[in-house]
Amino acid sequence: DGGGGDGGGGGKGGGGGDLIARSVSETRILGVRVGFRRSSCDCVCLQAMPKFTLIARASDGLHLAASMEDEKDHRTLDQQKNQAKKIVKQLGPSSPARMTIEAGASSFNYINQDGVCFLCLVDKTYPKRLAFNYLEELQKEFMKLYRDDVQGASRPYAFIKFDTFIQKTKRLYVDTRTTRNLSKMNEDLNDMTKIMTQNIQDVLGRGERLESVVNKATRLRDDSSKYAKNAKYLNTQALLRKYGPIVAVLTLVCGMLWWRFR
């Protein structure tokens, strides 16, 4: 009996041990899964960060500084870097001060002010407000350091040392969920609606200067507005032709009745 009791106790103990072991295994598996999901989120967030940054002189497209990328990123970004070079080359005196240019799953954002263009490449899902905040920080620091030296620069990447500040600032914009970045995204959202958005094919496809593309878009928008006004006028005229005689007759009859029975 004692042996049976021990055996039963051993059986219970063994069952408890199996349960504990199973729980530990499930916890470990769950831990791996949770860890994997966090890692995936981090990867998504890293992919959304500013991928490439270029600073160029607006008058001739001379590259003044740029972000240094890893060898792997450098190879995958070759085509987009060439597009960025063409964009700054097409800038002119009447080009928009701020613009977003969509290119597939990515978009270029730039600030063109005081003779210098600050451009960055981000995923299209990256918040536009943060992309322009990032460029504004670069613009403020670069112009503070090199404003008087920009026009005298004669060789490409004369201010390549500025990459140190670019990398430091870029790290602040890696995670869009930080309190700092969430706060920035809530600032002046109305300003973002005023920034023109173009497609990369429209900007580079025909080799036109950027201001020419913008002028055409503006004219098209103005023509659409004129068409809407003309359509409204024509609709009014059609209603007058249709119901005008009826209204005139009714008015005349009412007038005669009023005159007769007043």
N, C-alpha and C positions, 0 to 999 in steps of 0.2 A: 504493500500500500504506500509505504514511504517512497519506494522507488517510483510508483505511479505518480505520486504527488510531485516528486522531483521532476519526473518526465513531463507532467502537465505544466509545472511551473516553467520548466525549460522550454516547453512548446510555446507558452505565453510569452516568455522572454524572447524566444526566437522570433515570434510574430511581431513583438514590439520593436526588436532590432531591425527586422525587415522594413517595418513602417518608417522607422527613423532613417534608415539608409535610403529608402525610396524618397522620403521628404527632402533629404539632403541632395539627392540626385536631381530632383525636380527643381529645387532651389538653385542648384548650380546651372541647370539648363536654362531656367528663367533668367538667371543673372547674365548668362551668355547672350540670351536673346535681347535683354534690355540693353546690354552693352553694345550689341550690334546695331540696335536701333539708334542709340545715341550717336554712335560713330557715323551712321548714315546721315543723320541730321547735320552733323558737323561737316560732312563732305558736301552736302547740298549747300550749306552756308558758305563754305569756302569757295565753291564754284561760282557763287553769286557775287563775290567780292570784285572790286575793280581789277580787271585782268591785265590791263596795259594802259600806260599813261604816256602822253607825248606833249611836249611844250615846244611851240614853234613860233617864229616871227611871222606875223600875218602878211607883211608886205611881199615876201618872196618865198615863204614856206620853209625857211632855213630852220633845221631842228636845233633847238637850244639845249634841251635836256629830255631824258626819257627814263622810264623805269627799267631796271635790269631784271630780266626774267630768268627762271631756271632753264636749263637746256631743253628739258622736255616741253615746257610751256612755250619756249622760243620757237620750236619746230611747229607746234600745233597752231601758233598765232601768226605764222608767216603771211598768210593771205590777208588776214585782217590788218596786219601792220601796213601792208602795201596799200590797202584801202584808206587807212588813216593818213598815210603820206599824201595820197591823192586829194583827200578832203582838205587838208591844210594848204595844199598847193593851189586849190581853187578858190581860196578865200580872197575877198576883195574889200575895198573901202566900204561898200554898202551891204556887205554880208550881215546876216542877223547876229546880234550880240550873243544870243544863246540859241542852241538848236539841238534836237535829238534826231539822229539818223538811224533808222532801223535796218539791220542787216541779218536776216534770218532769225536765229534764236538769240542773237546779241543786238546790242545797240551802241552807237557812238553818241556821247554827249560832249558838247564843247561850250566854252566861254571864250568869246573873241572880244577883247577889250584892251585899250591902250597899246595897240600894236602887237599884242601877244595872244596866241591861241593856246588854251589849255584844254586838252582832249583826253577822254578816257573811254575804255571799252568795258562794258558790263553785260551780264546776261539780261535779256529783255525783262525778266521777272524782278530784277533788282530795282528797288524804289528809286524813281527819278529824283525825288527830293534829296535823297542821300548822295546820289551821284553828283549832283550840282553842289551840295555842301562840301563834298570832297574836293571838287575843283576850286571852289571858293577859298578853301584853306590853302591850297597850293598857290593860287593866284596871289593871295595876301602876302605870303612869305616870300615868294619868288620876286615880286615887284619891290618888296622892301629891301631885298638884298641886291637885285641886279637891274633895277629900273633904268639907271643911267648907262648901263653897259650893253643893253640889248641892241641898239642900233649900230654900235661899233663892232659887234661880233662878226667875224669873217670866216670862221670855220664851224662845221657842224659839231654839235654837242659841246659847245664851249663851256657850258655850265653843268656838265655831267655829274659833278659832285652833289648837285641838288638831289640826286637819287636817294641820298641818305634820308632826307626829309620826306621824299615821296614814300619810301618804304615804311617809315615810322608812322606817317599819316594813314597809309593804306591799312595798316594793322588795326587802326581804330574803326575801320568800316567793314571789317571781315564779317562780324556778327551783327545782323540787322536787328536782333532782338534785345540788345543791351539797352539799359535805361537811357543812356546818352543818345543813341540812334533813334529810339522810339520817340523821344522828346523832339528831336530834329524833324522827324517825319510829320509831326503835328504842327510845325511852324509854317505859316504863310502858304497853305496848300493852293490858294488861288493863283499864286505866282506861277505855278507849274502849268496851269491851263493856258497861259499866255505864250509858252514856249512852242515854237513851230516844230512839227514832226514831219520828216521826209523819209522816203524809202531810198536805200543805197543805190538802186538801179536808176532812180530819177536823178540822183546827184552825180553819179559817175558814169552811167550808161552811155550818155551822149557826149561826154567830155566837156560839158558846158561849165562855165564858172558858176559858183554857188549862188551868187546874187541873181544871175540870170534865171536859175531854176526858181528861186524864191519870188522873183518878180512875176514869172509866169503863173505861179500858184496864187499870188495876190490878185492878178488880173482875172484869173478864173473865178476866184471867190467874189470879186466885184461884179463880174458878168452874171454870176448866179444870183446875186442880190438884185441886180437890175432886172433880170428875167422874172424874179419873184414879184417885183413891184409892177412890172408890165402886165403880168398875168392877173394880178389883183385888179388893175385898172380895167383890163379887158372884161373880167368877170362882172365888174360894176356896170360897164357899158351894156353888156348883154342883158343884165337884169333890168336896166332902164328901158331898153328896147322892148323887152318882153312885157313888163308890167306898167311901163310909163303911160301908154294910152289908156289902160284900164283905170289907173289912178286919176288921170286927167278927167275922164268921163264921170267918175264917181264924185270928184271934187265939184265939177260943173253942176251935176244933178243936186248935190247937197246945197250948193250955193243958190240954185234956183228955188228949191224947196224952202230954204231959209228966207229968201226974199219974199216969197209968196205968203208964207204964214207968219211972218214976224209981227 
